[in-house]
Amino acid sequence: NQELKYNLKDLFISKRIENFTLKDLSEILINYFFIKFLKIKFGYIKYEFNNSGFITKLDLINIDPKGFFLTDFLDLIASLKHLRILDLRFNNLTKLLEISNEIHSLISLDLSYNHLINLTESIDKLKSLKILNLKSNRLRTLPNSLGNLTSLQTLNLRNNMLKKIPKSIKTLRTIEVLDLHGNKLNSIEFNLNSSIKKLELGWNNFIEVPPRIKNLISLEELGMSGNKLKTLPKWVSSFQLLKVLNLYDNDITNLP
């Protein structure tokens, strides 16, 4: 609490209080009371304020959410209008409830190392999201609404239980990194977006390099290790920007 008081004091030294609008002041107070509430609930937490007094980064790794229903957390986050980075790793989360309000500021959400089985369709309320990390959960399906995250650049789905990915994934026009390592995929049934630079498909059940990835003209890194490949198609050589190709732990005996 002393730290919060000092932050407020410094803020009002750098900018006179009469120069703030009522809207700014109310949002600043919401931010500070929010942090105070979290400190009371969980003790030490990591966070960052910007020069205007707004929370921009919130680190809630392994906070032990007993006594606080974290599945409602993203709705509460909507009141933090300037929050850009939210880290919720290692919190034993099993589900996320509906997100009722659009959240425009959040660009990075880390939900890795939880116990999520599925995602809410309302995940597309995170309108500005660029990085979504869902590594090491228990995801079996993905919502079609995932394709509505039009700013998404990195989607990490490593080490889940996915047998299929939704067709809406192909509408992610800005996607550059798609990590599906360690799932149960055996095919990709539609063309992925050609913006992808890194595609990780290692440790799945592929018996061939998926023909649907032929169109990835921007591809720089392809991971196919730990599958059941016996041959490598000649068209792989058409990836002119390819720098890394991982093929170890397959049954390939000859290269084209």
MIKOLSE-714451 format. One record per residue (C-alpha): x, y, z. Coordinates in steps of 0.5 Angstrom, whole numbers, plus 2048, in hexadecimal, padded with zeros to 3 digits. Layout:
<atoms>
X|Y|Z
...
</atoms>
This chain:
<atoms>
800|800|800
806|805|801
808|803|7FA
802|805|7F8
801|80C|7FC
808|80E|7F9
806|80C|7F2
800|811|7F3
804|816|7F6
80A|816|7F0
804|816|7EB
801|81D|7EE
808|820|7EF
809|81F|7E7
802|821|7E5
7FE|826|7EA
7F8|823|7EC
7F3|828|7E9
7F6|826|7E2
7F3|820|7E2
7EC|81F|7DF
7E7|81C|7E4
7E7|815|7DF
7EE|815|7E0
7EE|815|7E8
7E8|810|7E8
7EC|80B|7E4
7F3|80C|7E8
7EF|80B|7EE
7EC|805|7EB
7F3|802|7EA
7F6|804|7F0
7F0|801|7F4
7F0|7FB|7F0
7F7|7F9|7F1
7F6|7FB|7F9
7F1|7F5|7F8
7F5|7F0|7F5
7FB|7F2|7FA
7F6|7F0|800
7F3|7EA|7FD
7FA|7E7|7FA
800|7EB|7FE
806|7EC|7F9
804|7ED|7F2
808|7F1|7EC
805|7F6|7E8
807|7FC|7E4
804|803|7E3
805|808|7DE
807|80F|7DF
7FF|811|7DF
7FE|80D|7E5
7FB|807|7E1
7FC|800|7E2
7FF|7FD|7DB
802|7F6|7DE
7FF|7F1|7E3
803|7EB|7E5
7FF|7E6|7E9
803|7E0|7E8
801|7DA|7ED
7FD|7DF|7F2
7F9|7D9|7F4
7F2|7DC|7F3
7EF|7D9|7F9
7EA|7DE|7FB
7E9|7E2|7F4
7E6|7DF|7EF
7EB|7E0|7E9
7E6|7DD|7E4
7E2|7E4|7E4
7E9|7E8|7E4
7E9|7EA|7DD
7E3|7EE|7DE
7E6|7F1|7E4
7EC|7F3|7DF
7E7|7F7|7DB
7E7|7FC|7E0
7EF|7FD|7DF
7EF|801|7D8
7F6|801|7D7
7F8|7FA|7D9
7FC|7F7|7D3
800|7F1|7D6
7FC|7EC|7DB
800|7E6|7DD
7FC|7E0|7E1
800|7DA|7E0
800|7D5|7E5
7F9|7D6|7E8
7F6|7D0|7E8
7F0|7D3|7E4
7EB|7CE|7E1
7E7|7D3|7DD
7E6|7DA|7DB
7DF|7DC|7DB
7DB|7E1|7D6
7DF|7E8|7D5
7D9|7ED|7D5
7DD|7F3|7D3
7E2|7F4|7CE
7E9|7F5|7D0
7ED|7FA|7CB
7F3|7FB|7CE
7F6|7F4|7D0
7FB|7F2|7CB
7FE|7EC|7CE
7FB|7E6|7D2
7FE|7E1|7D5
7FA|7DB|7D8
7FF|7D5|7D7
800|7D0|7DC
7F9|7D0|7DF
7F4|7CA|7DE
7EF|7CD|7D9
7EB|7C8|7D5
7E8|7CD|7D0
7E7|7D5|7CF
7E1|7D9|7CF
7DE|7DC|7C8
7DF|7E3|7CB
7E7|7E2|7CB
7E6|7E7|7C5
7E4|7ED|7C9
7EB|7EE|7CA
7EB|7F2|7C4
7F3|7F4|7C4
7F6|7EE|7C6
7FD|7EC|7C3
7FF|7E7|7C7
7FB|7E1|7CA
7FF|7DB|7CE
7FB|7D5|7CF
801|7D0|7D0
800|7CA|7D4
7F9|7CA|7D6
7F4|7C5|7D4
7F0|7C8|7CE
7EC|7C3|7CA
7E9|7C8|7C6
7E9|7CF|7C4
7E4|7D4|7C3
7E2|7D7|7BC
7E3|7DE|7BE
7EA|7DD|7BF
7EA|7DF|7B8
7E7|7E6|7B9
7EE|7E8|7BD
7F0|7EC|7B7
7F6|7EF|7BA
7F9|7E8|7BD
800|7E7|7BB
802|7E1|7BF
7FE|7DB|7C1
801|7D6|7C6
7FD|7D0|7C7
803|7CB|7C8
802|7C5|7CD
7FA|7C5|7CD
7F6|7BF|7CA
7F3|7C2|7C4
7F1|7BD|7BE
7EF|7C3|7BA
7EF|7CA|7B9
7E9|7CE|7B7
7E9|7D1|7B0
7E8|7D8|7B2
7F0|7D8|7B4
7F1|7D9|7AC
7EE|7E0|7AD
7F3|7E2|7B2
7F6|7E7|7AD
7FC|7EA|7B1
7FE|7E3|7B4
806|7E2|7B4
807|7DC|7B9
802|7D6|7BA
805|7D1|7BF
801|7CA|7BF
807|7C6|7C1
805|7C0|7C6
7FD|7BF|7C4
7FA|7BA|7C1
7F9|7BC|7BA
7FA|7B8|7B4
7F8|7BD|7AE
7F6|7C4|7AC
7F0|7C4|7A8
7F0|7CC|7A6
7F5|7D1|7A3
7F9|7D5|7A9
7FA|7DC|7A8
800|7DE|7A4
802|7E3|7A9
805|7DD|7AD
80D|7DD|7AE
80D|7D8|7B4
809|7D1|7B4
80A|7CC|7B9
807|7C5|7B8
80C|7C1|7BC
80A|7BB|7C0
803|7BA|7BD
800|7B4|7B8
802|7B6|7B1
804|7B1|7AC
806|7B6|7A7
807|7BE|7A7
800|7C1|7A6
7FF|7C3|79F
7FB|7C9|7A1
801|7CC|7A4
804|7CD|79C
801|7D4|79C
806|7D7|7A2
80A|7DB|79E
80D|7DF|7A4
80F|7D9|7A8
816|7D9|7AB
815|7D4|7B0
811|7CD|7B0
811|7C8|7B5
80F|7C1|7B3
813|7BD|7B8
810|7B7|7BC
80B|7B5|7B7
80B|7AF|7B3
80D|7B1|7AC
811|7AD|7A7
812|7B1|7A2
813|7B9|7A0
80F|7BC|79B
813|7C0|795
80F|7C6|796
812|7C7|79D
818|7CA|799
813|7CF|796
813|7D3|79D
818|7D8|79B
819|7DC|7A1
819|7D5|7A5
81F|7D5|7AA
81D|7D0|7AF
81A|7C9|7AE
81A|7C4|7B4
819|7BD|7B2
81C|7B9|7B7
819|7B3|7BA
815|7B1|7B4
816|7AB|7AF
819|7AE|7A9
81E|7AA|7A6
81F|7AF|79F
81F|7B6|79E
81C|7B9|797
</atoms>
